[in-house]
């Protein structure tokens, strides 16, 4: 493991070094080159020096995005990212909605961001085109490294290794609605579990569940005031409360069918929101949050 | 150890699981590619709006002018669904991903990456004055608009979509920690902020310089920052739509 970790660090260093080399020769096309491309519709119709400038710009930024992806994703998938084609071609084909002047209004969008001073124009064009190229890179990576066929149902997606969330947690099965007796028993069980879990929660967690139930942002001033903390802390508390609740239920019913436990977890989390709503209704202090929800 | 009642569990259809995996993969890539998208210090300047003044009509697909933080972060395309009265139009934005995120997102069947998914759940009324700040780029066929409106109607009454539409829409959003909640919040924020912009003619400030730092995301101490200058301000927390949360109201 130690060796693998060291190898990964060296790979990351190699990525950084490669980026450095490219950065030293960063091409930033002139405003006139961008204008020629805009007026002549496609890069292939531009003069050779302009073509070179724009293609270089696209190649460098595209490579950088692939490197950024590779650099950040190396911990999770470690796949090397390569592309031997023409990034400018991807740029033009990705952004046009139709192969007409009307379908290439993204060029108007790009030029409408200009401040109207030479140096500013050049930077604005480069900045805007780099933003566009990011979408192009995302699409390329999506096509090349689609994980739909390889992603495991129980692979953890977020929340950490010990109490993470998997694909099957996000889309659990449901109790057969025709099985009315079982459905009622599960609903009762979820309500009981929710009451117990909610009773053990602190003010922050309770307010966070209430905010979610009312559809108010955790950054709302009234919510932060009621919770006694800022949005970031509140959000962390909310996530931790959910993961703890799910983990507790998994442990408590560890001998049972995992699909049934996942269904119970989801029903319980929903019931916790109901608990939060009832709790807030009985508090004059929190009554203002209902009007905040109506106003937002 | 507690016992659960005996029950039959109906598993989610395989196409829903696959659809979610596809969407999550795009979201993951998006997050990995993102930078802080700072705004240049010299980026605030009043400017003249330039766009085509074609009147709004149902079925138009429009690209919004980069007149605001929200619309300069990336090209934003919208579909005009119908007239809503009092000088407003019901419009829905197109999403940036290939896979629909939730049941309110509909695969249009179009090949153009910017127009593959229509976010019907995010439809809202937009004043003509805001809508005018855009370019017409294409049109939707009448049956496309009818389908979009039918999905919107079913969403508002919380009815189940017909099977034919189910495979062209996203999987349900059930779990409170699903990353799609963040996505929904971001999309709702930018579009609702936009549809409440002041009327045409009000002075505007150009946020032209919202950009990706691109090559500078792996900076070096020895580098010179001559041509591709970026803000020296400390950037806010990264958001996919490129907005600075510090500017949120």
Interface residues (C-beta under 8 A of the other chain):
Chain A: X15 X16 X19 X20 X22 X23 X24 X26 X28 X60 X61 X64 X65 X67 X68 X69 X71 X72 X73 X94 X95 X96 X97 X98 X102 X103 X105 X106 X108 X109 X112 X113 X114 X115 X116 X120 X122 X123 X124 X126 X127 X128 X130 X131 X132 X133 X134 X135 X137 X138 X139 X141 X142 X145 X146 X147 X148 X151 X153 X157 X158 X159 X165 X167 X168 X169 X170 X171 X172 X173 X174 X175 X176 X179 X181 X182 X183 X185 X186 X189 X212 X217 X219 X238 X239 X242 X243 X252 X253 X254 X255 X256 X257 X259 X260 X261 X263 X264 X266 X269
Chain B: X1 X2 X3 X4 X5 X6 X7 X8 X9 X10 X11 X12 X16 X17 X18 X20 X21 X22 X24 X25 X26 X29 X30 X32 X33 X34 X35 X37 X40 X42 X43 X45 X47 X49 X50 X51 X61 X63 X65 X66 X67 X72 X73 X74 X75 X77 X96 X98 X112 X113 X114 X115 X135 X136 X137 X138 X171 X172 X174 X175 X176 X177 X178 X179 X185 X206 X208 X209 X210 X211 X212 X213 X214 X215 X216 X217 X218 X220 X223 X227 X228 X229 X242 X248
